[in-house]
Each structure stands twice: as C-alpha cells, then as structure tokens.
Amino acid sequence: MNAEASLGSIGETAALARIFPRLPGSAFALVGPGDDAAVLTAPDARFVVTTDMMIHGPDFRLAWSSAHDLGWKAAASNLADVAAMGAVPTGLVVALAAPSGTSVAFLEEFADGLRDGCAAMAPGCGVVGGDLSVSATLTIAVTAFGDLEGRDPVLRSGARVGDVVAVSGVLGAAAAGIRLLFSDAVSEGRPDASLASALRASRPEITAQLAPTPPIADGRLAALEGATAMIDLSDGLVLDARRLAQASGVGIDLDAARVGPGDALTGGEDHSLLATFPAGARLPGGFRAVGTVIVDTGVFVDGLPFEARGGWDPYEGWDGGDG
C-alpha cells in the first residue's frame, strides 16, 4: 500500500489495521484493541483513571511537532497524572480526530511515538483501545489507567505542616523551549519547521517541550516512601504548588536557590512531580528537597508571599490563530 495514502482514501478500518501492530501492548490487558471495549486486570479492586486532550493550535503546532513527538507527549502527559497518584500506569485509550487528508504514515508515526513513550517511561503499559475520527482540527484525547497495588492513592490534600517539599524531574525546561520556538522558529509570523529542526539540534529545551520525559516511576517510589501529597507539574511549580497547598489547607515555602533560576518557578508543561514527605523521610528516586510545608496558606518563596502569575493556562493568550 502506498505510504502516502491518506486516512480519507483508505478509511478507518484499513487505517486501524495499519496501526494496531505498531501500538504498544499492555501487560495488564486481558482483552486489548479490536473488541468493543478493553478489559484490564485490577488486582487492587480499585483503579486510577485520568484523561487529557491535545488540540492543534493551543496545545501544539504541526510545524514544530512531529507525529512521533505528539504520540510521545500524549503518553507522557497522561502517564504523569497516573504517577502523581502513586499508581503504576497500566493502559491507555487513545482517540484521534484528524483531517481526512492526513497521511497514514503520520498515523503510523504517531503510534510509534505512543509505543516508544510507554516503553521509555512506563514499561508494561500500552494502548488497549481508542477511536479514530475525522475533524478539520487535529485533536488527540487520551485516557490512562493505573494500578494502586493495594496502597491508598496519594492525594493533593495530605500535606502537613513540617513536611519536606520535593520535586522529581526538570523545572522550567519546557517553558524555555516554547519561548525559544516562538522567538527563533517563526518565519513571517508563522511556525517554521526547518528553523525548529535546526534549533532542536542544539537546544535540549526544545525536546523538553515537544517530547518531555517525566519521571513516571518516581510516583510509585514516592508512595512507597510515605509521600503525604503529590501533584503532576503540568502547569508550573508555583501554580501547581498553590493547588496542592489549597487542597491541604497549608502553605508551601519554596527555597529559590534549590528550585533554580529562570523558568523553574513559573514555567509549565514539564510534567515533573511535586510531593511532600514527612520530615526526615528518605527522598526516593530523583526527588530533591525544594521547600517546606508551613502554617500560613499560599505559596511563598524564601519566606515572602509569591503572588506573580505564571504557568500554563490554555485559555490565557489564546487568540484562535492557526499555524
């Protein structure tokens, strides 16, 4: 079959037949893709479930992101939410709506990104089902499932005064990457693929934005080590720390020197993990201390209230433009 065939020219059934062999299988699936619904094992009798969307325009630009990037990032953003509950990712359900002229090769590359992302970040997790439809705007929706392995979930609401605030993963890299793309990978006001490719070769921040690799396994390790609260840093350290602090009825005082410079405080889309641990607890995996839970509510930096806005908000600054 011609590799340049479009989804519209071959139809849904033939397109799915092309990508099923490329999708990652789940070690937890009793029934996988091909039936009306998947069946996953749930030894704990409970399961974690989360969903996330990526839409061309506000969430990504095809001039900058390859299909492989999109599959990888769709996996990463959902796996991180499962990890933030202290669970082990077990399966993904992926729905994609694309223009009818989208090439089948693009769909295959997207499936490869899902496969490679799961293999790198959550071995054993795979795609167990989904849907394929047509839309003028490329839209990706993923639902992820996770196993608690008999533990209680780690919620945002469990932080206690005196706990250590710790982060696993990078801070600010994705925000630096998107700023670089908008400043140096635009030609005549539109995203430029060749400029982005050249920039990516020398600036790892670009990959941190387009295909992040959050520390998924550290979510489980945090739960095993007694984390009292945890959250995925999808929208930025300060913004998400404020959410955790509000849910727990406490304050979080961040140490600027430990957090780091630049976009570390306010940058979003790193999908790193923020957790709180009892004082004196061993910090597992890649977690490092960046602050303390305090009595006063809100977020503080070096003891001073931090009121500046920042982080990722899909509604802020979106003008509906394409490119």
MOQUI-V290994 format. One record per helix or strand of 2 or more residues. SS is the DSSP state (~ for helix, > for strand). FROM is the first residue (numbers start at 1). TO is the last residue. Records with the same first field share a line. If there is no record, write none. Layout:
BEGIN
SS = FROM-TO ; FROM-TO
END
This chain:
BEGIN
~ = 7-20 ; 67-83 ; 104-121 ; 156-158 ; 173-184 ; 193-200 ; 204-210 ; 217-224 ; 237-248 ; 256-259 ; 262-264
> = 29-31 ; 39-40 ; 48-56 ; 88-98 ; 126-134 ; 139-147 ; 164-168 ; 186-187 ; 190-191 ; 229-233 ; 251-254 ; 272-277 ; 288-294 ; 298-301 ; 304-305
END
